Amino acid sequence: MKSRLLFALFIAQSLFCFGQSNFSFGFMGGLGYSGWGKTLPDESPKASYTPTKAKALGIFASYKLPYRLRATTEATFLQSGSLYRNEASVSSPFVGATSSPAEVTYKVSRIYAPVRISYDILKTRVTPFVSWGFGPSFVQRASRSHRDDLSPNEQSEDLNLEVSYNNQLRLAFPMSSSIGIRVFERLTLEASLILGKKFYYRFQADETVCYEGCAKPELSYNNRMILFAAAYNILP
């Protein structure tokens, strides 16, 4: 209940900012690379994801290196010295992955600049900052089981709706005959640069881990994604 109330207050404040403050609006898109964890068989005592050496390099390998395209629209509001970002994004299904989710996300973020300094590089201003925010994430995911005792015609396919809060707690509600709740955690590391008044670049790394309710024959949803994106402010 508290999370819902805070989310409603953020939305209300953002709508108020829309009518009262300066704002910018831009489009951005980027490619993200993801590596999926593999779930071991049921009889194994350790049914979990094993990271690879490539993790240290920020490249997360899998059997096939899937990729996805994420398009984001965002509006940024400045009010009383605080910067708020409303972000809506649509990401395409993974290509080359066993499970292909398409995701729609809305997030409200407050942008912090712990060190309030700027650098002038080639007559353009570079301002580093970090952001924190939360919002719902809706995922349409077709998940197939991988049981050896089923024939190809008997492979099950469920449609799930996943909702995340605070970018750290994700709940998945199966929209099929089965009933259950899956608990996920998603951690996001984001670094952004604003160049002048027009260009905006972002590096983002996400990790999603399934903690509860994941069937062992299915993918464990251990997902690591790297996103490089650039935005152009279309307003003066």
Long-range contacts (C-beta under 8 A, 24 or more apart in sequence): 3-134, 3-165, 3-166, 6-134, 7-108, 7-134, 7-135, 7-165, 10-108, 10-134, 11-108, 13-79, 13-84, 14-77, 14-84, 14-86, 14-108, 17-77, 17-78, 17-79, 17-84, 18-75, 18-77, 20-79, 21-77, 21-78, 21-79, 22-77, 22-78, 23-75, 23-76, 23-77, 23-78, 23-235, 24-75, 24-76, 24-233, 24-235, 25-73, 25-74, 25-75, 25-76, 25-233, 25-234, 25-235, 26-73, 26-74, 26-200, 26-231, 26-232, 26-233, 26-234, 27-71, 27-72, 27-73, 27-231, 27-232, 27-234, 28-71, 28-72, 28-74, 28-200, 28-202, 28-229, 28-230, 28-231, 28-232, 29-69, 29-70, 29-71, 29-72, 29-229, 30-69, 30-70, 30-202, 30-227, 30-228, 30-229, 30-230, 31-67, 31-68, 31-69, 31-227, 31-228, 32-67, 32-68, 32-69, 32-70, 32-91, 32-206, 32-225, 32-226, 32-227, 33-59, 33-60, 33-65, 33-66, 33-67, 33-225, 33-226, 34-60, 34-62, 34-66, 34-67, 34-68, 34-94, 34-97, 34-223, 34-224, 34-225, 34-226, 35-59, 35-60, 35-61, 35-62, 35-65, 35-223, 35-224, 36-62, 36-66, 36-97, 36-98, 36-99, 36-219, 36-221, 36-222, 36-223, 37-219, 37-220, 37-221, 37-222, 37-223, 38-62, 38-219, 38-220, 39-214, 39-216, 39-217, 39-218, 39-219, 39-220, 40-216, 41-216, 42-216, 42-217, 47-216, 47-220, 48-220, 49-209, 49-220, 49-222, 55-224, 58-205, 58-226, 59-226, 60-224, 60-226, 62-97, 64-96, 64-97, 65-96, 66-94, 66-95, 66-96, 66-97, 67-94, 67-95, 67-96, 68-92, 68-93, 68-94, 68-95, 68-225, 70-227, 70-229, 72-229, 72-231, 74-231, 76-111, 82-110, 82-111, 83-110, 83-111, 83-129, 84-108, 84-109, 84-110, 84-111, 85-109, 85-110, 85-111, 85-131, 85-133, 87-133, 87-135, 98-144, 98-146, 98-219, 99-141, 99-142, 99-143, 99-144, 99-218, 99-219, 100-141, 100-142, 101-139, 101-140, 101-141, 101-142, 102-139, 102-140, 103-137, 103-138, 103-139, 103-140, 104-137, 104-138, 104-139, 105-135, 105-136, 105-137, 105-138, 106-135, 106-136, 106-137, 107-133, 107-134, 107-135, 107-137, 107-167, 108-133, 108-134, 108-135, 109-133, 124-195, 124-196, 124-199, 125-194, 125-195, 125-196, 126-193, 126-194, 126-195, 127-193, 127-194, 128-191, 128-192, 128-193, 129-192, 129-194, 130-190, 130-191, 130-192, 131-190, 131-192, 133-167, 134-165, 134-166, 134-167, 135-164, 135-165, 135-167, 136-163, 136-164, 136-165, 137-162, 137-163, 137-164, 137-170, 138-162, 138-163, 139-172, 141-172, 143-218, 143-219, 144-218, 145-215, 145-217, 145-218, 146-217, 146-218, 147-217, 170-208, 172-213, 180-213, 181-212, 181-213, 182-210, 182-212, 182-213, 182-214, 182-221, 183-210, 183-211, 183-212, 183-213, 184-208, 184-209, 184-210, 184-211, 184-221, 185-209, 185-211, 197-233, 198-232, 198-233, 199-230, 199-231, 199-232, 199-233, 200-230, 200-231, 200-232, 200-233, 201-228, 201-229, 201-230, 201-231, 202-227, 202-228, 202-229, 202-230, 202-231, 203-227, 203-228, 204-229
